[in-house]
Amino acid sequence: MQDDKTTHFGFDEVDVKDKVKRVGKVFSNVAAKYDIMNDAMSLGMHRLWKRTFIALAKPKVGDHCLDLAAGTGDITKLLSKRVGETGRVISSDINPDMLAEGRRKLLDQGIFNNIEFETANAEELPFADESFDLITMAFGLRNVTDQEKALKEMYRTLKPGSATFILEFSKPAFDWLEKLYDQYSFKVIPRLGEWVAGDKDSYQYLVESIRMHPSQNDLKDLMLQSGFDKVDYFNLMGGIVAIHRGYKW
């Protein structure tokens, strides 16, 4: 049984203090090829998932949004377009290499007028209470060491009446789909990582981290324990991906 001094890094049990460093190394290694690998691994489906995510979150013109684990900026870009010139998006990530890649990409596309970039740990957000109209986190929660602590920080910095949306790989709803997904994940994705990004080990970790992430109902319970109300989720692709939503009243 996991104690308070150890946690999982993929399928390995590691010291809590080591996980942040190891995860940081993984994402520093893959930052330059991250977007290419996302397209290769998901056959481009991640773009549809992200658009669906933002459509469900419904950011409004003038909203002040926080995009956690922003990485290379796909969600930040979609938020920026929705909130307009009077809105504001903070693109935040614990990994400076990923954040730099996102900043470079968005600047190259001319998207920067309403965006700020902040290197920050989701477990210790450097923002005041009730700062944001919307908080998003896409494909990042499974890499956080203390997920409950991060969720409580999201709750703390969210304005009353607003919501946090989390997009994450989850548990397939059908046995046949889970078996097929396992075959693809463990046999294909690490090889793609080796061929495309020159890094098999990092993508082996990413596959394992998905399997260690809480199921839809377990994450729903964790969000409720962290203070959120009216928590629900929506499965995409038969539960391979899920969107969780939690409100602060």
C-alpha positions as CSV (number, residue, x, y, z in Angstrom):
1,M,0.0,0.0,0.0
2,Q,1.3,3.5,-0.9
3,D,2.3,5.6,2.0
4,D,2.7,9.3,2.3
5,K,6.4,9.3,1.4
6,T,6.0,7.4,-1.9
7,T,3.9,7.7,-5.0
8,H,3.7,6.1,-8.4
9,F,5.8,7.1,-11.4
10,G,4.1,5.1,-14.0
11,F,4.1,1.5,-12.6
12,D,7.1,2.2,-10.4
13,E,6.9,3.3,-6.7
14,V,9.1,6.3,-6.0
15,D,9.9,8.8,-3.3
16,V,7.4,11.7,-3.4
17,K,10.3,14.2,-3.8
18,D,11.6,12.3,-6.8
19,K,8.4,12.3,-8.9
20,V,8.4,16.0,-9.8
21,K,12.0,15.7,-11.0
22,R,11.2,12.6,-13.0
23,V,8.1,14.0,-14.6
24,G,9.9,17.2,-15.3
25,K,12.6,15.3,-17.1
26,V,10.1,13.4,-19.2
27,F,8.4,16.6,-20.5
28,S,11.6,18.4,-21.0
29,N,12.7,15.5,-23.2
30,V,9.5,15.4,-25.3
31,A,8.7,19.2,-25.5
32,A,10.1,19.8,-29.0
33,K,8.2,16.8,-30.5
34,Y,5.2,16.9,-28.2
35,D,2.7,18.3,-30.8
36,I,3.9,15.9,-33.5
37,M,3.6,12.9,-31.1
38,N,0.1,14.0,-30.1
39,D,-1.0,13.9,-33.7
40,A,0.7,10.5,-34.3
41,M,-0.6,8.8,-31.1
42,S,-4.2,10.0,-31.4
43,L,-4.4,10.1,-35.2
44,G,-5.3,13.8,-34.8
45,M,-8.2,13.0,-32.5
46,H,-6.7,15.1,-29.7
47,R,-7.7,18.2,-31.6
48,L,-11.4,17.2,-31.7
49,W,-11.2,16.3,-28.0
50,K,-9.8,19.7,-27.1
51,R,-12.4,21.6,-29.2
52,T,-15.2,19.6,-27.5
53,F,-13.6,20.4,-24.1
54,I,-13.7,24.1,-24.8
55,A,-17.2,24.0,-26.3
56,L,-18.4,22.4,-23.1
57,A,-16.5,24.8,-20.8
58,K,-18.1,27.8,-22.6
59,P,-15.6,30.5,-21.8
60,K,-17.3,33.9,-22.3
61,V,-16.0,37.2,-23.6
62,G,-14.2,39.0,-20.8
63,D,-13.6,35.9,-18.7
64,H,-10.4,35.6,-16.7
65,C,-9.2,32.0,-17.3
66,L,-6.4,29.8,-15.9
67,D,-5.1,27.0,-18.2
68,L,-3.1,24.6,-16.0
69,A,-0.6,22.1,-17.5
70,A,-0.9,24.3,-20.5
71,G,2.1,22.7,-22.2
72,T,2.3,23.8,-25.9
73,G,-0.7,26.0,-25.6
74,D,-3.5,24.3,-27.5
75,I,-6.1,25.0,-24.9
76,T,-4.7,28.4,-24.1
77,K,-5.2,29.3,-27.8
78,L,-8.8,28.2,-27.9
79,L,-9.5,30.1,-24.6
80,S,-7.8,33.2,-25.9
81,K,-10.1,33.3,-29.0
82,R,-13.2,32.9,-26.9
83,V,-12.5,35.5,-24.1
84,G,-11.5,38.2,-26.6
85,E,-9.6,41.4,-26.0
86,T,-11.3,42.2,-22.7
87,G,-10.5,38.7,-21.3
88,R,-7.4,37.2,-20.0
89,V,-5.8,33.8,-20.1
90,I,-2.9,32.7,-17.8
91,S,-1.1,29.8,-19.5
92,S,0.6,27.9,-16.7
93,D,2.8,24.9,-16.5
94,I,5.3,23.5,-14.0
95,N,7.7,22.6,-16.8
96,P,9.5,25.7,-18.2
97,D,10.5,23.8,-21.4
98,M,6.9,22.9,-22.2
99,L,5.8,26.5,-21.4
100,A,8.5,27.9,-23.6
101,E,7.4,25.7,-26.5
102,G,3.8,26.9,-26.0
103,R,4.9,30.6,-25.8
104,R,7.0,30.2,-29.0
105,K,4.2,28.6,-30.9
106,L,1.5,31.1,-29.9
107,L,3.8,34.1,-30.6
108,D,4.5,32.6,-34.0
109,Q,0.8,32.5,-34.7
110,G,0.3,36.0,-33.5
111,I,-1.7,35.0,-30.5
112,F,-0.5,36.9,-27.4
113,N,-2.5,40.0,-26.7
114,N,-4.6,38.5,-23.9
115,I,-2.2,35.8,-22.6
116,E,0.2,35.7,-19.7
117,F,2.7,32.8,-19.2
118,E,3.4,31.6,-15.7
119,T,5.6,28.7,-14.5
120,A,3.7,27.3,-11.5
121,N,3.1,24.1,-9.6
122,A,-0.6,23.2,-9.7
123,E,-0.3,22.1,-6.0
124,E,0.8,25.6,-4.9
125,L,-0.8,28.1,-7.2
126,P,0.6,31.7,-6.9
127,F,-2.8,33.3,-7.3
128,A,-5.2,35.0,-5.0
129,D,-8.4,33.3,-3.8
130,E,-11.4,33.6,-6.2
131,S,-9.3,34.9,-9.1
132,F,-10.7,33.0,-12.1
133,D,-14.0,32.6,-14.0
134,L,-12.8,29.3,-15.5
135,I,-10.0,26.9,-14.8
136,T,-9.0,24.2,-17.4
137,M,-6.5,21.4,-17.2
138,A,-6.0,19.1,-20.2
139,F,-3.9,15.9,-20.0
140,G,-2.0,17.1,-16.9
141,L,-3.7,15.9,-13.7
142,R,-2.3,12.4,-14.0
143,N,1.2,13.8,-13.8
144,V,0.5,15.7,-10.5
145,T,2.0,14.1,-7.4
146,D,-0.8,15.2,-5.0
147,Q,-3.9,15.4,-7.1
148,E,-6.2,16.3,-4.2
149,K,-4.0,19.2,-3.2
150,A,-4.0,20.5,-6.8
151,L,-7.8,20.2,-7.0
152,K,-8.1,22.1,-3.7
153,E,-5.9,24.8,-5.2
154,M,-8.2,25.0,-8.2
155,Y,-11.2,25.3,-6.0
156,R,-9.5,28.0,-3.9
157,T,-8.6,30.2,-6.9
158,L,-12.0,29.8,-8.6
159,K,-14.7,32.4,-8.3
160,P,-18.0,31.3,-6.8
161,G,-20.5,30.2,-9.5
162,S,-17.7,29.2,-11.8
163,A,-16.3,25.8,-12.8
164,T,-13.2,23.8,-13.3
165,F,-13.0,21.5,-16.4
166,I,-10.5,18.6,-16.6
167,L,-9.8,16.7,-19.8
168,E,-7.9,13.4,-19.2
169,F,-7.4,9.9,-20.4
170,S,-9.6,7.6,-18.4
171,K,-11.0,4.1,-18.2
172,P,-12.7,2.6,-21.3
173,A,-16.3,1.7,-20.6
174,F,-16.2,-1.7,-22.5
175,D,-14.0,-4.7,-21.9
176,W,-13.3,-5.2,-25.6
177,L,-12.3,-1.6,-26.0
178,E,-10.0,-1.7,-22.9
179,K,-8.2,-4.8,-24.3
180,L,-7.8,-3.1,-27.7
181,Y,-6.6,0.1,-26.1
182,D,-4.1,-1.7,-24.0
183,Q,-2.6,-3.4,-27.1
184,Y,-2.3,-0.1,-28.9
185,S,-0.9,1.7,-25.8
186,F,1.8,-0.7,-24.8
187,K,2.8,-2.0,-28.1
188,V,2.5,1.0,-30.5
189,I,2.9,4.2,-28.5
190,P,6.4,3.5,-27.0
191,R,7.6,2.5,-30.5
192,L,6.1,5.7,-31.9
193,G,8.0,7.6,-29.2
194,E,11.2,6.0,-30.3
195,W,10.7,6.6,-34.0
196,V,9.2,10.1,-33.9
197,A,10.7,11.6,-30.8
198,G,13.7,9.4,-30.2
199,D,12.5,8.7,-26.7
200,K,10.8,5.3,-26.0
201,D,11.1,5.5,-22.2
202,S,9.2,8.8,-21.8
203,Y,6.3,7.5,-23.8
204,Q,6.4,4.2,-21.8
205,Y,5.9,6.3,-18.7
206,L,3.1,8.3,-20.3
207,V,1.2,5.1,-21.1
208,E,1.7,3.8,-17.6
209,S,0.7,7.1,-16.0
210,I,-2.7,6.8,-17.8
211,R,-3.3,3.4,-16.3
212,M,-2.5,4.7,-12.8
213,H,-4.9,7.6,-13.1
214,P,-8.2,7.4,-11.2
215,S,-11.3,6.1,-13.1
216,Q,-14.1,8.4,-14.0
217,N,-16.0,7.8,-10.7
218,D,-12.9,7.9,-8.6
219,L,-11.9,11.3,-10.0
220,K,-15.5,12.5,-9.5
221,D,-15.3,11.4,-5.8
222,L,-11.9,13.1,-5.4
223,M,-13.3,16.4,-6.8
224,L,-16.2,16.2,-4.4
225,Q,-13.8,15.6,-1.5
226,S,-11.8,18.7,-2.7
227,G,-14.8,20.9,-2.3
228,F,-16.4,21.0,-5.7
229,D,-20.2,20.7,-6.1
230,K,-22.3,19.3,-8.9
231,V,-19.4,17.2,-10.3
232,D,-20.1,15.2,-13.4
233,Y,-18.2,13.8,-16.4
234,F,-18.6,13.1,-20.0
235,N,-17.0,10.2,-21.8
236,L,-15.4,10.6,-25.2
237,M,-14.5,7.6,-27.4
238,G,-16.1,5.1,-25.1
239,G,-14.3,6.4,-22.0
240,I,-10.7,6.4,-23.4
241,V,-10.9,10.2,-22.7
242,A,-13.2,11.9,-20.2
243,I,-14.1,15.5,-19.4
244,H,-14.8,16.2,-15.7
245,R,-16.7,19.3,-14.6
246,G,-17.0,20.7,-11.1
247,Y,-18.6,23.9,-9.8
248,K,-17.8,26.2,-6.9
249,W,-21.0,27.7,-5.4
